């Protein structure tokens, strides 16, 4: 065993799986107890290193108790739930560790609903709190257990700068968390703007393909001057009227570049406020319901 720095030893993956089974089948003695660490991350670990470290623990737990009811994650780490109407077994992470715990369903979800309902920045001048949301993405594929009857509202961005931060946090979470939970499946969405109706900006991630962003520019000139302008914004290539940029093995700098590029393009085409934006076609390989409460815009 290792030590987390909080005087709590880390259990090995096999022991973590057995503990998860105990929380799943006989939760009563463990309600209101502190989470048990099952993994500690090295300080400054890359997204890839964090992803691969978590993979072994997650695989052991799933092999023991089955697929979760809800996949997902926060800006800090994974947030995965085996849920029924009475209890939620939660495998959650932060910047330092991943932990197992069990919670009364109503209590946990009521507390989280208040965070979604009453947090957030009231103006562009205030600090946003997307990094502190219980989860910024969640995927329901009708797995074992009982899905929630309702979901809390998503956090809305107060400025395009806030939206850029929210987008960066979401994509960072996907790069670290998505493939561990859904394998090679892609996740994607399009962003549209009321200031530039009919145009789509598409963003997707999959482990095999990496991070992709593209924008429909079929009505733009196919000229050296236009190409120079688009490349100055950060676009790499043009294919059948779509400008695109790809990062096959993204880490934090590449994720930040995609978020910056997306907002730069939206601004250049007239968007001034996040209220003008909508996320469309939100999907994870067209299987289940993918929800993005931490994206900062409506969908």
KABEL-V927645 format. One record per residue. N is the residue number from 1. RES is the residue in one small letter. OMEGA is omega in degrees with one decimal (999 if undefined). Layout:
N:RES:OMEGA
N:RES:OMEGA
//
This chain:
1:x:174.8
2:x:177.5
3:x:-176.1
4:x:-172.9
5:x:178.0
6:x:-179.0
7:x:175.5
8:x:179.3
9:x:175.9
10:x:176.9
11:x:179.7
12:x:-176.1
13:x:179.2
14:x:177.2
15:x:176.4
16:x:179.2
17:x:178.2
18:x:178.0
19:x:176.6
20:x:178.0
21:x:178.3
22:x:178.5
23:x:-177.4
24:x:-171.5
25:x:-178.5
26:x:-171.4
27:x:-168.1
28:x:-177.6
29:x:-170.3
30:x:173.6
31:x:176.8
32:x:175.0
33:x:179.3
34:x:176.3
35:x:178.6
36:x:-179.8
37:x:177.6
38:x:-179.1
39:x:172.3
40:x:179.6
41:x:174.2
42:x:177.2
43:x:178.9
44:x:-178.9
45:x:177.4
46:x:176.2
47:x:179.3
48:x:-179.2
49:x:178.2
50:x:-179.9
51:x:-176.0
52:x:176.3
53:x:-178.6
54:x:-174.0
55:x:-176.5
56:x:-179.8
57:x:-178.3
58:x:-179.3
59:x:-180.0
60:x:-179.2
61:x:179.3
62:x:178.5
63:x:-177.3
64:x:-174.2
65:x:176.4
66:x:179.9
67:x:-178.3
68:x:172.8
69:x:-176.4
70:x:169.7
71:x:175.3
72:x:179.9
73:x:175.6
74:x:174.7
75:x:-177.5
76:x:-176.4
77:x:-178.2
78:x:176.3
79:x:-168.1
80:x:-167.8
81:x:166.2
82:x:-164.3
83:x:161.1
84:x:-174.0
85:x:-175.8
86:x:-174.6
87:x:174.3
88:x:168.8
89:x:-171.5
90:x:171.3
91:x:-171.3
92:x:-178.0
93:x:170.5
94:x:-176.1
95:x:-172.6
96:x:-171.6
97:x:168.4
98:x:-171.5
99:x:174.5
100:x:176.3
101:x:175.9
102:x:-172.5
103:x:168.0
104:x:-171.9
105:x:-177.0
106:x:-178.4
107:x:-179.2
108:x:-174.1
109:x:174.3
110:x:177.9
111:x:-179.8
112:x:-180.0
113:x:177.9
114:x:178.2
115:x:179.0
116:x:-174.0
117:x:-168.5
118:x:176.9
119:x:175.3
120:x:178.2
121:x:179.4
122:x:179.1
123:x:-179.9
124:x:-177.6
125:x:-179.1
126:x:177.5
127:x:176.1
128:x:-179.2
129:x:178.7
130:x:-177.9
131:x:-175.5
132:x:177.5
133:x:178.4
134:x:175.0
135:x:178.4
136:x:172.1
137:x:178.6
138:x:-177.0
139:x:178.1
140:x:177.5
141:x:178.6
142:x:178.6
143:x:-179.4
144:x:179.9
145:x:-175.6
146:x:179.5
147:x:177.7
148:x:176.2
149:x:178.8
150:x:178.1
151:x:175.4
152:x:178.0
153:x:178.4
154:x:177.6
155:x:179.6
156:x:176.8
157:x:-179.5
158:x:179.2
159:x:176.2
160:x:175.2
161:x:176.9
162:x:177.4
163:x:178.1
164:x:177.8
165:x:179.2
166:x:179.0
167:x:178.6
168:x:179.3
169:x:179.4
170:x:-177.6
171:x:174.5
172:x:177.6
173:x:179.1
174:x:-178.2
175:x:-179.5
176:x:-163.5
177:x:-164.6
178:x:-172.0
179:x:176.9
180:x:-174.1
181:x:-175.0
182:x:176.7
183:x:-177.0
184:x:-177.8
185:x:176.7
186:x:169.6
187:x:-176.2
188:x:172.0
189:x:173.7
190:x:174.7
191:x:175.1
192:x:-177.5
193:x:174.7
194:x:177.7
195:x:-175.9
196:x:-169.6
197:x:177.0
198:x:-178.7
199:x:177.5
200:x:168.6
201:x:-172.6
202:x:179.6
203:x:-180.0
204:x:175.1
205:x:168.1
206:x:-177.2
207:x:-176.9
208:x:-174.1
209:x:-176.1
210:x:-176.0
211:x:-175.6
212:x:172.4
213:x:-179.5
214:x:178.8
215:x:179.1
216:x:179.2
217:x:-176.8
218:x:176.6
219:x:178.3
220:x:179.8
221:x:172.6
222:x:-173.5
223:x:177.1
224:x:-179.8
225:x:178.5
226:x:179.1
227:x:178.3
228:x:178.3
229:x:-177.6
230:x:178.5
231:x:177.9
232:x:177.5
233:x:179.4
234:x:178.1
235:x:-174.3
236:x:-173.6
237:x:179.9
238:x:-179.8
239:x:178.9
240:x:175.4
241:x:177.6
242:x:171.2
243:x:-174.8
244:x:175.4
245:x:-177.2
246:x:172.3
247:x:-174.0
248:x:-179.6
249:x:-173.1
250:x:167.7
251:x:-172.8
252:x:179.5
253:x:179.7
254:x:176.3
255:x:178.1
256:x:179.5
257:x:178.7
258:x:179.3
259:x:179.3
260:x:179.7
261:x:-178.7
262:x:-177.6
263:x:175.2
264:x:-179.6
265:x:178.7
266:x:177.0
267:x:-177.3
268:x:-178.5
269:x:167.6
270:x:-179.3
271:x:-180.0
272:x:-175.4
273:x:178.6
274:x:176.8
275:x:179.1
276:x:-171.5
277:x:173.0
278:x:171.2
279:x:-178.2
280:x:173.7
281:x:179.0
282:x:-172.3
283:x:168.6
284:x:-177.8
285:x:177.1
286:x:178.0
287:x:177.4
288:x:-178.4
289:x:177.4
290:x:-176.7
291:x:-174.6
292:x:-176.3
293:x:-180.0
294:x:-178.5
295:x:176.4
296:x:177.7
297:x:-177.6
298:x:173.4
299:x:999
//
